[in-house]
């Protein structure tokens, strides 16, 4: 039952992550400026959440590791988007489940189960199908940075895997550090109209703060591999929401890819839940 609840938390987080594309459409800023502003807003919200819940911020090597991974994910993703195509960036970042499997095997001697490997292959194949029309060779440096973003994202899913770890502390510190890095770019922007500020508010409060609070709760009861695979719904929902609200076209192959991802994630989690109950 605990794992089922954790999966719901992770799924809710992924859904909130996916509104990023819609909100970014509202903001005429550079990616690094957007990242700085949304992390600044999120750090305030999560800091308030920690104070209200009387959750003391933990600082130790495990928490710092998670915070660094958190910072690298948001920052490297923005940089990769500037250097290579958006499709390349999202596909390469969502190699994260593969890295999670590898790291858990190497550092925790946790051998991946057959269902984990099959689910990773199915989900990754679906993501490639979804974005195949936008994939290109791209800029090699940008592609490498996107892969590194995937490595860091694996670390985010592993925030609760280490002894004395505290995911919400890692998230808060990571968002605060990302804000420090990115706010310098915000001061270069000139458009601070209502539409821009609304987009920043939605990103900071919902797509970052609330989403990562849900994620930190989910990571308390589900494995890093399960969380990373469940979160793979995000890169599919993101462009689908943009297509629905902004009228952008989705190709038939992309819809097939989306279906593969959804079926893969649902099937995988049903198997995990069934295993918990038996």
N, C-alpha and C positions, 0 to 999 in steps of 0.2 A: 504493500500500500504506500509506503514512504517513497519508493521509487516512482510509482505512478504519479504521485503529487509532484515530485521533482521534475519529471518529464513535462508536466503541464507548465511548471514555472519556466523551464527552458524554452518551451514552445511559445509561451506568452512573450518572453524576451525576444525571441527571433522575429515574431510578428511586429513588435515595436521597432526592432532594428530595421525592418523592411520599409518603414515610412521615410527613411532617409532620402530616397530619390525624389519623393514628392516634395519634401521640405526644401531640399537643396535647389529645386526649380524656382523657389521664391526668392533666393538670395543671390544677388549679382556680385559675389565676392570670389576671391581666389580660394582654392581648397584648403590651404593652410590657415587662412583667416577664419573660414567656417569652422575648421577643426578646433582652433584656439577658443573661439567664442562658445561653441557648444560644450566643450570640456569645462570652461570657466563656469558656465551656467550649471552644468551637471555637478561640479565639485561643490557648489553652494547648496544644491538640493540634497545631495548625499550627505554632506556635512551636517545639514539640519536634521536629516533622518537619523544619523548616528547620535546626535544630541538628544532628540526626542525619545529614541529607544534606549538611551543610556548605554550605547555600545561603545566601549572604549577603543580607540584606534590602537591596533597592535603594530609594533615595528620590530621585525626580526628578519633574518635572511630570507625565509620563505615568503614573507609578505612583500619584501622589497623585490624579490624575483618576480612575483605576480605583478607588482606595480610597474616594473620596467617593461615586462611583456605587454601590459596594457597600453603604456605610452608608445611603444614601438608599433603596435598594431595600428593605432589611429594615425600616427605620424607617417609611417612607411606607406600606408594605404593612400594617403593624400599625395605623397611624393610620386608613387608609382602611377597614379592617375594622370599626373602631369607629364610623365615620360613615355607611357605606353597607352594602349587603348583601354577603355573602361572594361571591355569584355575580357581582355587578357588579365587585367588586374583582379577582377572578381574570381575568375576561374583559377588563377594561380594562388590567390589567397585561400580559396577553399580546398586546397590540398591539405589544409589543417588536420582533418581526421587521419590522414596517412601519417603525418608527423606525430600525432598523439599516440597512435598505435606503436610506432617505432620507439618513441621516448619512454612510454610506459613499459615496454619490453626491456629496453636497455637499462633504465634507471630503477625500475621497480620489479623487474623480473616477472612482469605480468604478461604472459603469453596471450596474444589475441585469439579470440575464439573464431571459429569458422564463420559464424554469423556476422561478426564485426568486419571481417575482411570482405565478405560478399556484399554486405551493405555499403561499405566504403566504395567498392568498385561500381555498384549500381548507381549510387547517388552521384559520384563523380562523373560517370558516363552521362547521366541525365543533365547535369550542369553544363557539360561540354555541348550536348545536343542543343540545349537552350540558347547558348551563346555562340554557336558555331558560325552564324552569319556575321558576327562582329569580331571574330578571332582573326588575328593577323600575326605576322612575325614580330611586329612592333619594335620598339627600341629595346635592345638587349639589356641595357642597364635598368630600364624600367621593369622589364620582365623579371630580372634577378631580384630587384627590390620587392616586387609583388610576391615572389616566392618566400623571401625573408619575412614579409608580412604574414604569410601563412605559417611559418615556423613560430613567429611570435604569438599568433592566434592560438596555436597549439598550447603554448605556455599559459594563455588566459584560461583555457579549458582545464588546465592542470592546477589552477590556483589552490584548490583544496586538497591536492594529492600529497602535499608534503607535510611532514610533522610540524606542528605549531603554526600551520597556515591559517589565514583568516581572509577569505575572499573579498568581503566588503571593504576591509581596510586596504587591500591591494587595489581595489577599484578606485576608492577615494584618492589614494596617493597617486595612482596612475593618471587619473583625470586632472588632478591638481598640477602635476608635472607637465602634462600635455597642454594645459592652459598657459603655464608659464612660457612654454616654447612657442605657442601659437599666437598669444595676445599681441606680441610685437607686430605681427602682420595685420592685425585688426586695425591698429592705429593708422595704417596706410590707406584704409578704405575711406570712401567719401559718401556712400549711400547708406544712411541710417534711417530710412523711411519705415513706415508702419509695416509694410509687407516684409521687408528684410528682418526687422526685429521679431515679427511673428514667426518667421521661419526659424530663426535662432532659438526662440523660446520653445517651439515644438521639438526641435532637435535636442536641445539641452535637457528639457524636462522629461520628455517621453522616450525619444530614441536613444538617449544615453542614460540619464539618471534612473528612471523607473525600470527601464529595460535591464540595466545591470544589477539593480536591486533584486529583480526577479531571477536573473542569472546566478547571482551569488547564493540565493536561497536554493535554486535547483541543484547547484554543485554540491550542496550539503548531503544530498541523498542519491545522486546519479553519478555514474563514472564519467571520467573525462571523455572517453570514446563515445558514450551515449549522448552526452551533451553536444559534442562537436558534430555528430551526424544529425541530431535533431535540429540543430541550428542551420543546417544546410537548406532549410526551407526559405531562409532570408534572401539569398541572391535570386531566388525565383519570384518571390512575392514582390520584391522591390520594383523590378521593371513591369510586372503585371499591374501593380497599382498605378504606376506612371502611365501605362497604356490605357487603363480604364479612365483615369481622371483627366489626362492630357491628350487623349486620342491618338497616341502613338501606336503604330501597327506591330502586331506580333505574328511571326511567320508560323506556318503549320508545324515545322520541325521544332520550333521553340516550344510550342504547346505540347508536343510529344515529349520533349525533354522535361518540361514541368511535370507532366503526368508521371514520368519515370521516377523523378525525385520524390514526389508526394507518395507514390505507392511504396517506394523503397523505404522512406522514413516511417510511414505507418506500419508496414510489415515488420520492420526491424523492432520498433517499439512494442508492438503487440507480442512479439516473441519474447522480448525482455520482461514485459509485465507478466506473461504466462509463466515464465521461468521463476519469477519472484513468488508466485502463488503456489507453485508445486513444490 
